[in-house]
């Protein structure tokens, strides 16, 4: 990372409070060119709930001054109920949040230093609401950059995948449970900090319960899902993600569904901005973004729309690992998406074999699988942060409990670009079942690296809106779409398709163990193949990663990371235990010490589906001089064949005194999950 200190424009910054019509004010910071009073500039808003004064302060200090130094005001505002903003935050992407965003954009456009033209950008939450606000077409919004986000809040977000409940749903709910419990800074809001804090503790609620009460696609998830009407977005969109991220699929859907000017970028990265990308290689993303803003908000004829619509990192074969420093590969491009150059090759399934494309169907057979609960313990996270190492391990550990179909060793290189689909004719012996399909690159030594996967709640085989139970013993046809991918397979390697009836603890298991039968004569794998040979679309070289100088911090106590799979062979108790401890960090400029630690445990006993249990504990602490507060949030999720059982506890301390304590016990009926 190259740190830039000499910019074309001198940068000034100021803390601001943005007034809203209901009397609430939002806390933010503006970085802008010093000469913008005389020569107004566009403003770009990042609008998220992650505390701009501390928790995202380092990242903000690298991005927004960089924009300002290049003639574009960078603005970071905390959502209502977060950081030092007034109010209480009670959910994701609520109508109130989107109205607030429109008010903030209008306020920015009216500043004397602003040209009246605005943009929005963000990763994850900020990428979501940038899309959602763009669909509302507020005046002056000229373009957005959306990273690691989705157009479909039900089918492709942290909550559900293919109608299956993700355990990242629990993990993410617990994260927001912790963040919502944090106090504002007395140095900013004065003596009212305690009342504001108690309002948050009492009022933010238990989001996990809300998400569990919507187990199928309904109006709750349709709100904020821009796929409901892509035509509503008229401003240009730069959509970005990474292959190790949970949100790469949306880039492809946005390019296909939008009519507005658009560009897509997918690298090897986890849930991080591309200039901070891990696994690498990271790229000069901020330079790309400045060119985007210059083109769309300042009318610069700078070639920002030149080159391919889609730029992707075509990954080469690698041995399996839970973490990579860099993924080998190369940048390739497609002029449009869907690309007419992609050929759909259909590979029939045989008796544990993946037959060659175009081969005759195999003879009738019945291939059965009933997976142990341990299949999935090496799956990694649905959405990788690359900290602690959280990518899938060698898939041979999983294949023993799966129905496996191996292809022949490849004679030449083969490139896959897009979303594979597994089309199956099946029967099951239970009314509610799930199917996990994994595609692996198997090297000549037998090591299996997962390159894509997909999940399907089989009761959702026809619709996420109206699930239907299965009739045991009755044949049905299903299609499982795997995650989009770009993978170059080396000669001598082989493809492996593995099917399992559970994928715990990545996804919650069905109410009962399931035996699934595949009829291979009516089943196949459909692969989107990219033509071999010279690339038609040349991808211009990216600059090296660069940013403004990060805010000064001091690490007072080192953190700790852990990702451990354990099994007791006496009691047959197994667990995945995750620790993400960020230690104690002092933000030197404001003298604030911050503590963050998350502990997660996903346990089970043998193959007893009633034994599965997810438990998380988050600790957040803030300290300056004699002022010290801490919150501890604990969430536990279990299930029976008919219900989910949710327990949560929140405790808050001022000094040594506990000033707030509340617990929740909720039962939520299972709805075809």
Steps between C-alpha positions, in 0.01 A plus 500: 500500500642835395408785736428823312570828677546744211158555339393740223276674756564596860250316725298643788264304724228579750255315720139574408151435627237451233148611604202285404135611476396321821761682711756219501856594409756264348872508575747508217827627363573679174833505321515748212745703293606818675408702190147354475346814653605683185471207260222263617552126458285184494440316829509122550315352799577182693206437735548211745446410870861416591610810696702743290680646802662171602412159352534605132715806563820345365337381177314828458823694540655305212208546259322829540805730522626323188185603316523854636860522390382424147225761500200304633357547849490179701227477763452236769175512701381261772147365470231606742563316829869427436826669595429853617176538305169548679228236509480122513581253222243218483581313178678478167414726207177625653286755319612757759866435413440553130303820561780621724751430224300713257495782756877475548558513124276806470681667791836433334380630164400823672839567661671805347812290432299233309423518129160339564610167349532202731595134506476212746744222572562227751591143570247258649236714678612812315491311171147379576353838578681663208304270267178549693526879501592501130172318432318794662665743252560795734586828325870550440610139554723449199671162556572233761771250589367186669742243641415163659125558488193333356197574289300220672477513879340157533663276242853636517582660833637401837164364621390224259655319204279297271233513771741350757564685826865611517685505831652828383148625575571434869855634477393821327201555730735468797740752346225758467368407847843609625539811284151624586593482869788749468470846656556834330815688599448746789769717345263557207145487640570620854303400808214348304721205397362278775135557410580441132683178592216367715251578222707284266534217751125497563381563147718344230343157546602148403545498124557125485141443605374725219706313241390158630135598473544543122628162380359537151520784250232757590451876519755521781779393263357658187549840663848610403544225239564703186454188284128563544536781245843547346359774275457726804877553506590757236837627624829328408608209722847360569445159665791328676559175689746213546497124449558438871221743590139396552367754248666427166176377338336842514759657270388269219130559564546877512686502169224289345201676654592867496450721198698794639873533424677237706829327559592189701823407677561166676840413645631222725409695814300426812257754651737793451554795269725405204792725601498323838420167335582169665578256352702710257588636265356829621456772236492878475128522563489857629648622173220314318239659725637853456486452121138377538399809700690732266319356200147492639500790747742739325443408133865407443570325171747264665419156357335375819255299289760367259597134498291196589174526695617219730854463633566182695796317652522159331636284780751223438504166678638509855528246784226534764567745784295690757691818408700623202735795481439517126300298250685438173314592182454779248259781420258430216203694367164455333351773281151428632322279748350253437782437255419338166841335519402275789401147400277291726647150508284219640671216683275199572536325836593131506556249777722725713650639181474836330471404135636703211287779357261365238533138614196275493303479827612228740287187561225531760629483856426612853785674681426587863650727762417585860773731620636519853475838673877532475475577127550875497739540791777593253279722284635832631269798531225594257663843482875495551677785676836321480540558875525257663574266209151399393516350149406137428753231588592189297166362381608138543401554864144562378476261205486187714150593613385607156390350170796565271528519122852522356592609151792369296837677523503801269714483190518878450419815694133573563354833614168544678337843524151541643263300718497121461166323544440146625181351352381190682217252513466390860287333763517557875358324805400812697266793423764766578851464365797698375769435244854637491690473173876563495729526202868428565823517305684173578873503434704193394589434867131482592476832687159656445454880492140621508446743212125552532197371686126549528222420747134425443225449751312239298163630618597817307559308177218688328494831683652689793160664555287185527702199620344155472582188697643203316311174460728221625579254224365720220745604228551870438736714299706773665766747388769623737678815385857527622681823576647688206865423443800557273731200512768370269551126543845363428572194280508183708249637750145370521165644596308355792133554576400409857143491630403493868180521701651733761763773509523586866612733647490720190125437471245380756408133443148375417266390782580130445782300342427448130585224256515634145509293183640636173393352168809572289344414165294821530765717671784720382743779580478810280825698481544847344824460304709789377683439171867414525749709306599868486278738695282714276455776757820658627478612862699819564757456774395614846714741695662393822281527813516842658315705761530801724697468825305301759390655827747450785420216738694307764453130568494474879417130526545247220198307377457131432351287223385140510313268262489152650306182420482260796349155556466295817498133395355390835187713504505567121476871570641723225539874466631779284643774721587844363672784686544845350665719762617840374675583825504853642564791263545865593385762252776745574332817372204469735663298782238224478582135573279241330467126571329252265476123534266241346479133600290257296431132560299264280453163667329167435495144627547211255224526235231629735344796314327609821841551661623776269568823684645834400629733769670839472637743757608855414686739732532870415689746719574875491728691734640851538647608831246421775221433250462128430209305355463142385224290347478122480248338266434127485276323249408130485302325226375140520218308334256214520324338203225763526657817642804722533585603855677828552658628818686829531643704783639853503689657790644851510746641752608851592822454690445203732124554523256309283254762379293289262404134472242335280437150370282357225348154459314449174358201315457532123322224305699343218354581161617229258859557620 
